[in-house]
Amino acid sequence: MTWTAPEVTRTSGSLVADEREMLTGYLAWFRNCLLHKCAGLTGEQLAQQTVKPSNLTLLGLIRHMAKVERVWFRERFAGQSFDPMYDPAKGKDADFEDLDPSRAAEDYARLVEECRLADEIVATASLDDTFVHGGEEFSLRLIHLHMIGEYARHTGHADLVREGVDGATGW
């Protein structure tokens, strides 16, 4: 049986919540938006490059966001250390270009797990908690804002790629 990306329920958060609930709610919503753009597609469809000459694919976006989740929340904020998620010998765009449609289910599950682990790490942290990266001090608040922007940008890319795969449009 061929794996297809599962359906995703996008729930909107409160429009009048406090800062923390608003930031975590919007991040969760954008995470689900990206997964929603992938729903119902096979690994082969997720790996389809439809916006030439760009190397963007839905599978590449899934892989990229798994890496970004890990880097910002687990490595930089929590100070955990890992081997690179993708082979550095394959270049800086390995998350976008070194695709294997037969591993799409694993890549999808990795993103979902990285999101879960990120949420677990920040659950008891303050938005004012900081870390230093590249000689600059960053707050957890900034990470949330950065990640919302990252997902918003890539969800826009996903709209274009998905339309090229099967014509599906919409929010």
C-alpha positions in Angstrom: 0.0 0.0 0.0 1.3 3.5 -0.9 1.7 5.9 2.0 -0.1 9.2 1.7 0.3 12.2 4.0 -2.5 12.2 6.5 -5.3 14.8 6.8 -4.6 17.5 9.3 -7.1 19.5 11.3 -6.1 23.1 11.6 -7.5 24.7 14.6 -7.3 28.5 15.1 -6.3 29.9 18.4 -7.7 32.7 20.4 -7.6 36.1 18.9 -7.4 37.8 22.3 -5.1 35.4 24.2 -2.1 36.4 26.2 1.3 36.7 24.5 2.4 33.1 25.2 -0.8 31.5 24.1 -0.9 33.7 21.0 2.7 32.9 19.9 2.4 29.1 20.6 -1.0 29.1 19.0 0.1 30.8 15.8 3.2 28.6 15.6 1.0 25.5 15.9 -1.4 26.8 13.3 1.3 27.5 10.8 2.9 24.1 11.4 -0.5 22.5 10.7 -0.9 24.7 7.6 2.3 23.2 6.0 1.2 19.7 6.9 -2.3 20.4 5.5 -0.7 21.4 2.2 0.8 17.9 2.0 -2.4 16.0 3.0 -3.4 13.2 0.6 -0.3 13.2 -1.4 2.1 10.3 -1.9 5.8 10.4 -1.4 6.3 10.7 -5.2 3.9 13.7 -5.3 5.6 15.3 -2.3 8.9 15.1 -4.1 7.6 16.7 -7.3 9.4 19.9 -8.4 6.7 22.1 -9.9 8.1 25.6 -9.7 11.1 25.5 -12.0 13.9 26.4 -11.7 13.4 26.4 -7.9 14.4 23.2 -6.0 11.3 23.6 -3.8 9.1 20.5 -3.2 6.7 19.8 -0.5 8.9 17.0 0.7 11.9 19.3 0.8 9.9 21.8 2.8 9.0 19.1 5.3 12.6 18.1 5.6 13.8 21.7 5.9 11.3 22.6 8.6 12.3 19.5 10.6 15.9 20.7 10.5 14.9 24.3 11.4 12.7 23.1 14.4 15.6 21.0 15.7 18.2 23.7 15.2 16.3 26.6 16.8 14.6 24.8 19.7 16.7 21.8 20.6 20.2 22.8 19.6 20.3 26.6 20.1 17.7 27.1 22.8 18.1 23.9 24.8 21.8 23.5 24.0 21.5 19.9 22.9 24.0 18.4 20.4 23.2 16.3 17.4 24.9 15.1 14.3 23.6 17.0 11.2 20.1 15.8 10.2 21.2 15.6 6.5 24.5 14.7 5.0 26.7 17.9 4.9 28.7 16.3 2.1 25.6 16.7 -0.1 25.6 20.5 0.3 23.7 23.1 2.2 20.5 22.3 0.3 20.5 18.5 1.0 17.2 18.9 2.9 15.6 20.2 -0.3 17.5 18.2 -2.9 18.5 14.8 -1.5 15.0 13.4 -1.6 13.8 9.8 -1.5 10.0 9.6 -2.0 10.1 6.1 -0.4 11.2 7.7 2.8 8.5 10.4 2.8 6.6 8.9 5.7 9.8 8.9 7.8 10.5 12.5 6.9 7.0 13.6 7.7 7.1 11.8 11.0 10.5 13.4 11.8 8.9 16.9 11.4 5.9 16.0 13.6 8.3 14.6 16.2 10.6 17.7 16.1 7.6 19.9 16.7 6.5 17.7 19.6 10.0 17.8 21.1 10.2 21.6 20.6 6.9 22.1 22.4 8.1 19.8 25.2 11.3 21.8 25.7 9.6 25.2 25.8 6.6 24.1 27.9 8.1 25.2 31.1 10.4 27.9 29.8 9.8 31.7 29.9 9.5 33.7 26.7 12.2 35.8 28.3 14.7 32.9 28.6 17.7 33.5 26.4 20.7 31.8 24.8 23.7 33.1 22.9 24.3 32.2 19.3 26.9 33.8 17.1 27.8 36.3 19.8 24.2 37.6 19.9 21.6 37.0 22.7 18.3 35.6 21.6 15.1 35.1 23.6 12.6 32.3 23.3 10.1 35.0 22.2 12.3 35.8 19.2 12.5 32.1 18.3 8.7 31.9 18.2 8.5 35.0 16.0 11.2 33.7 13.7 9.5 30.3 13.4 6.1 31.9 12.6 7.8 33.9 9.9 9.7 30.8 8.6 6.5 28.8 8.4 4.5 31.6 6.9 7.1 32.1 4.1 7.3 28.3 3.4 3.6 27.8 3.6 3.3 30.3 0.8 5.8 28.3 -1.2 3.8 25.2 -0.4 0.7 26.8 -1.9 2.5 27.2 -5.3 4.1 23.8 -5.2 0.8 22.0 -4.3 -1.1 23.8 -7.0 1.5 22.5 -9.5 1.2 18.9 -8.2 -2.5 18.5 -8.4 -4.2 21.9 -8.9 -5.3 22.1 -5.3 -5.6 25.7 -4.0 -7.1 27.4 -1.1 -6.3 28.1 2.5 
